[in-house]
Amino acid sequence: METNQQRPKNYLVESILVTIFCCLPLGIVGIINASKVNSAFDQGNYDEANKASADAKKWTRIGFIAGIIFVVLYLIFIFAMGGMAMLSGGGY
């Protein structure tokens, strides 16, 4: 059966990278949605495949942004604690 529909991007690689490096829970949600894309497309459920692709993209981006925010806040905390240690005379 030939179709004019183009297979949507599944964002599996991106979701795995977000899971490993940024935010585990949100990356897993991205992986779950990414894994639905190809099977839904192969079954002819094009709307479901497009929705799963959009959801995988959304959760992958949210996970990436959450990871970046966490790293920035962590660095601010570390520099603030180091600054307080130096001001209190606890530095070497």
MODELLER restraints for C-alpha pairs under 7 A, 6 or more apart:
rsr = mdl.restraints
at = mdl.atoms
rsr.add(forms.Gaussian(group=physical.xy_distance, feature=features.Distance(at['CA:7:A'], at['CA:41:A']), mean=6.72, stdev=0.5))
rsr.add(forms.Gaussian(group=physical.xy_distance, feature=features.Distance(at['CA:8:A'], at['CA:49:A']), mean=6.97, stdev=0.5))
rsr.add(forms.Gaussian(group=physical.xy_distance, feature=features.Distance(at['CA:8:A'], at['CA:50:A']), mean=6.12, stdev=0.5))
rsr.add(forms.Gaussian(group=physical.xy_distance, feature=features.Distance(at['CA:8:A'], at['CA:53:A']), mean=6.38, stdev=0.5))
rsr.add(forms.Gaussian(group=physical.xy_distance, feature=features.Distance(at['CA:9:A'], at['CA:53:A']), mean=6.23, stdev=0.5))
rsr.add(forms.Gaussian(group=physical.xy_distance, feature=features.Distance(at['CA:10:A'], at['CA:34:A']), mean=4.82, stdev=0.5))
rsr.add(forms.Gaussian(group=physical.xy_distance, feature=features.Distance(at['CA:10:A'], at['CA:37:A']), mean=5.65, stdev=0.5))
rsr.add(forms.Gaussian(group=physical.xy_distance, feature=features.Distance(at['CA:10:A'], at['CA:53:A']), mean=5.30, stdev=0.5))
rsr.add(forms.Gaussian(group=physical.xy_distance, feature=features.Distance(at['CA:11:A'], at['CA:34:A']), mean=5.75, stdev=0.5))
rsr.add(forms.Gaussian(group=physical.xy_distance, feature=features.Distance(at['CA:11:A'], at['CA:56:A']), mean=6.24, stdev=0.5))
rsr.add(forms.Gaussian(group=physical.xy_distance, feature=features.Distance(at['CA:11:A'], at['CA:57:A']), mean=6.24, stdev=0.5))
rsr.add(forms.Gaussian(group=physical.xy_distance, feature=features.Distance(at['CA:12:A'], at['CA:31:A']), mean=5.86, stdev=0.5))
rsr.add(forms.Gaussian(group=physical.xy_distance, feature=features.Distance(at['CA:12:A'], at['CA:34:A']), mean=5.18, stdev=0.5))
rsr.add(forms.Gaussian(group=physical.xy_distance, feature=features.Distance(at['CA:14:A'], at['CA:60:A']), mean=6.77, stdev=0.5))
rsr.add(forms.Gaussian(group=physical.xy_distance, feature=features.Distance(at['CA:15:A'], at['CA:27:A']), mean=5.26, stdev=0.5))
rsr.add(forms.Gaussian(group=physical.xy_distance, feature=features.Distance(at['CA:15:A'], at['CA:30:A']), mean=5.24, stdev=0.5))
rsr.add(forms.Gaussian(group=physical.xy_distance, feature=features.Distance(at['CA:15:A'], at['CA:31:A']), mean=5.35, stdev=0.5))
rsr.add(forms.Gaussian(group=physical.xy_distance, feature=features.Distance(at['CA:15:A'], at['CA:60:A']), mean=5.32, stdev=0.5))
rsr.add(forms.Gaussian(group=physical.xy_distance, feature=features.Distance(at['CA:16:A'], at['CA:27:A']), mean=6.53, stdev=0.5))
rsr.add(forms.Gaussian(group=physical.xy_distance, feature=features.Distance(at['CA:16:A'], at['CA:31:A']), mean=6.55, stdev=0.5))
rsr.add(forms.Gaussian(group=physical.xy_distance, feature=features.Distance(at['CA:18:A'], at['CA:27:A']), mean=5.29, stdev=0.5))
rsr.add(forms.Gaussian(group=physical.xy_distance, feature=features.Distance(at['CA:18:A'], at['CA:60:A']), mean=6.50, stdev=0.5))
rsr.add(forms.Gaussian(group=physical.xy_distance, feature=features.Distance(at['CA:18:A'], at['CA:63:A']), mean=6.32, stdev=0.5))
rsr.add(forms.Gaussian(group=physical.xy_distance, feature=features.Distance(at['CA:18:A'], at['CA:64:A']), mean=5.83, stdev=0.5))
rsr.add(forms.Gaussian(group=physical.xy_distance, feature=features.Distance(at['CA:19:A'], at['CA:27:A']), mean=4.10, stdev=0.5))
rsr.add(forms.Gaussian(group=physical.xy_distance, feature=features.Distance(at['CA:19:A'], at['CA:28:A']), mean=6.18, stdev=0.5))
rsr.add(forms.Gaussian(group=physical.xy_distance, feature=features.Distance(at['CA:22:A'], at['CA:63:A']), mean=6.51, stdev=0.5))
rsr.add(forms.Gaussian(group=physical.xy_distance, feature=features.Distance(at['CA:22:A'], at['CA:64:A']), mean=5.77, stdev=0.5))
rsr.add(forms.Gaussian(group=physical.xy_distance, feature=features.Distance(at['CA:22:A'], at['CA:67:A']), mean=4.27, stdev=0.5))
rsr.add(forms.Gaussian(group=physical.xy_distance, feature=features.Distance(at['CA:23:A'], at['CA:63:A']), mean=5.31, stdev=0.5))
rsr.add(forms.Gaussian(group=physical.xy_distance, feature=features.Distance(at['CA:23:A'], at['CA:64:A']), mean=6.87, stdev=0.5))
rsr.add(forms.Gaussian(group=physical.xy_distance, feature=features.Distance(at['CA:23:A'], at['CA:66:A']), mean=6.77, stdev=0.5))
rsr.add(forms.Gaussian(group=physical.xy_distance, feature=features.Distance(at['CA:23:A'], at['CA:67:A']), mean=5.40, stdev=0.5))
rsr.add(forms.Gaussian(group=physical.xy_distance, feature=features.Distance(at['CA:26:A'], at['CA:59:A']), mean=6.02, stdev=0.5))
rsr.add(forms.Gaussian(group=physical.xy_distance, feature=features.Distance(at['CA:26:A'], at['CA:60:A']), mean=6.93, stdev=0.5))
rsr.add(forms.Gaussian(group=physical.xy_distance, feature=features.Distance(at['CA:26:A'], at['CA:63:A']), mean=5.01, stdev=0.5))
rsr.add(forms.Gaussian(group=physical.xy_distance, feature=features.Distance(at['CA:27:A'], at['CA:59:A']), mean=6.86, stdev=0.5))
rsr.add(forms.Gaussian(group=physical.xy_distance, feature=features.Distance(at['CA:27:A'], at['CA:60:A']), mean=5.92, stdev=0.5))
rsr.add(forms.Gaussian(group=physical.xy_distance, feature=features.Distance(at['CA:27:A'], at['CA:63:A']), mean=5.87, stdev=0.5))
rsr.add(forms.Gaussian(group=physical.xy_distance, feature=features.Distance(at['CA:29:A'], at['CA:59:A']), mean=6.51, stdev=0.5))
rsr.add(forms.Gaussian(group=physical.xy_distance, feature=features.Distance(at['CA:30:A'], at['CA:56:A']), mean=4.46, stdev=0.5))
rsr.add(forms.Gaussian(group=physical.xy_distance, feature=features.Distance(at['CA:30:A'], at['CA:59:A']), mean=5.08, stdev=0.5))
rsr.add(forms.Gaussian(group=physical.xy_distance, feature=features.Distance(at['CA:30:A'], at['CA:60:A']), mean=5.32, stdev=0.5))
rsr.add(forms.Gaussian(group=physical.xy_distance, feature=features.Distance(at['CA:31:A'], at['CA:56:A']), mean=6.90, stdev=0.5))
rsr.add(forms.Gaussian(group=physical.xy_distance, feature=features.Distance(at['CA:33:A'], at['CA:52:A']), mean=5.22, stdev=0.5))
rsr.add(forms.Gaussian(group=physical.xy_distance, feature=features.Distance(at['CA:33:A'], at['CA:53:A']), mean=6.87, stdev=0.5))
rsr.add(forms.Gaussian(group=physical.xy_distance, feature=features.Distance(at['CA:33:A'], at['CA:55:A']), mean=6.27, stdev=0.5))
rsr.add(forms.Gaussian(group=physical.xy_distance, feature=features.Distance(at['CA:33:A'], at['CA:56:A']), mean=4.93, stdev=0.5))
rsr.add(forms.Gaussian(group=physical.xy_distance, feature=features.Distance(at['CA:34:A'], at['CA:52:A']), mean=6.51, stdev=0.5))
rsr.add(forms.Gaussian(group=physical.xy_distance, feature=features.Distance(at['CA:34:A'], at['CA:53:A']), mean=6.21, stdev=0.5))
rsr.add(forms.Gaussian(group=physical.xy_distance, feature=features.Distance(at['CA:34:A'], at['CA:56:A']), mean=5.23, stdev=0.5))
rsr.add(forms.Gaussian(group=physical.xy_distance, feature=features.Distance(at['CA:36:A'], at['CA:49:A']), mean=6.92, stdev=0.5))
rsr.add(forms.Gaussian(group=physical.xy_distance, feature=features.Distance(at['CA:36:A'], at['CA:52:A']), mean=6.17, stdev=0.5))
rsr.add(forms.Gaussian(group=physical.xy_distance, feature=features.Distance(at['CA:37:A'], at['CA:49:A']), mean=4.56, stdev=0.5))
rsr.add(forms.Gaussian(group=physical.xy_distance, feature=features.Distance(at['CA:37:A'], at['CA:52:A']), mean=5.54, stdev=0.5))
rsr.add(forms.Gaussian(group=physical.xy_distance, feature=features.Distance(at['CA:37:A'], at['CA:53:A']), mean=5.87, stdev=0.5))
rsr.add(forms.Gaussian(group=physical.xy_distance, feature=features.Distance(at['CA:38:A'], at['CA:49:A']), mean=6.94, stdev=0.5))
rsr.add(forms.Gaussian(group=physical.xy_distance, feature=features.Distance(at['CA:40:A'], at['CA:46:A']), mean=6.77, stdev=0.5))
rsr.add(forms.Gaussian(group=physical.xy_distance, feature=features.Distance(at['CA:40:A'], at['CA:48:A']), mean=6.22, stdev=0.5))
rsr.add(forms.Gaussian(group=physical.xy_distance, feature=features.Distance(at['CA:40:A'], at['CA:49:A']), mean=5.07, stdev=0.5))
rsr.add(forms.Gaussian(group=physical.xy_distance, feature=features.Distance(at['CA:41:A'], at['CA:49:A']), mean=5.29, stdev=0.5))
rsr.add(forms.Gaussian(group=physical.xy_distance, feature=features.Distance(at['CA:85:A'], at['CA:91:A']), mean=6.03, stdev=0.5))
